Amino acid sequence: MDFTLSPEIEDYRRRIRDFVAAHILPLESDPATFDEHENIADGPLEKLRARARAEGLWSFQMPKSRGGQGIGLVGMAACYEEMGRSIVGPVAFNCAAPDDGNMMLLEKVGTDKQKERWLQPIVDGKVRSAFVMTEPHPGSGSDPSMMLTRAEKRGAKWVISGHKWFITGAGIAQHFIVMARTSDDPRTGLTAFLFDRDQPGWEIVRRIEIMGPEEHGGHCELRFDDLEVADENVLMNVGDGLRATQIRLGPARLTHCMRWLGMAKRALEIASAYVAERKSFGTTLAEHEGVQWLLGEAAMEIEMGRLMTMKAAWLLQNGDLARKEVSMAKVQVAGTLHKAVDTAIQLLGARGYSKDTKLDWMYRYARQARLVDGASEVHKMVLSRFLMKEGQDFWQWGVPPRKNR
């Protein structure tokens, strides 16, 4: 593949970089920027989002006809990386999870009526959304076949009952996509349903406290007690829930990688500036061989992640499912993010361990990367299965996209 960005994408990338530097990074040093959960507060966020939209830097994953920029996954890889340079950058451009993945799923498989009702308000920045799948033991986690939440047809309505947890963004979401079991078939037993926050029949049990800074709306525990959903709010068809999940999670996992690469680069940026100035034993830290090894290795890991992410983006954009490429990128970049931030903290010493920089924020955030959207061990298991199935064909050069993998 050719890694040269088109003039349009390069223009977007540079404009995002300039926007982040001019309007977002200065906010990070102001305590008033953040809410009690260590994310950007509503006031500063709304001002940033209004400015980004006015400058045509809004919803890059959506087509222009819907108010986005329609640049495709390859363009998104370059642009999301620039957004990720700030710890609060992606949400300013309406490109943060879980809205990002929900918008792409609804745009791809929703009916026209569903897109108008459930998608467009998210694109316009009027509401936020959540994807409701994970359950407490013995329910589903990485294995959706274990799902216990059920939907039963009663007259003209589907009635949903069950228990979910760690649902990102649920605390502020208005629009939800919930996965529930509609039969015991291992392939077609799940169905995706759309519902609104104001509907009766469900509740937020608690906002689960976590180690790190939280996404807007936190990670919540939900209980469903006869939530009623009309047939018109079934996403795709009854029994297509597993397909909907697969359609959503591939690109969503990859956009995580895109954003994390920006954060990893930012960590090395902070470290590089420090070691270039800080002196020890008569010379700057940057001139010490041990420091050079740490920086060089972290920089190399980031570049490996970028190449894997861009390859997976190119395959997805050209119609391939790119399952093993997405899994490889997810494992590589999640580990790289943690390593880059840890390296920066080590090089800054006590200053890195303090709250004088945002490295502590980034370090606590980075730990979740090896868990969300499939633990690294699960993705390695997927890769092993591909290797056993494909043998030497696991590694290929210059092949056309493989649409049916």
KAMOKA-V776599 format. One record per helix or strand of 3 or more residues. SS is the DSSP state (@ for helix, = for strand). FROM is the first residue (numbers start at 0). TO is the last residue. Records with the same first field share a line. If there is no record, write none. Layout:
SS: FROM-TO / FROM-TO
This chain:
@: 6-28 / 30-32 / 41-53 / 63-65 / 71-82 / 88-91 / 98-108 / 111-122 / 143-145 / 230-232 / 240-276 / 284-286 / 288-316 / 322-347 / 349-352 / 358-369 / 375-393
=: 128-131 / 149-153 / 156-167 / 174-180 / 189-195 / 201-206 / 218-229
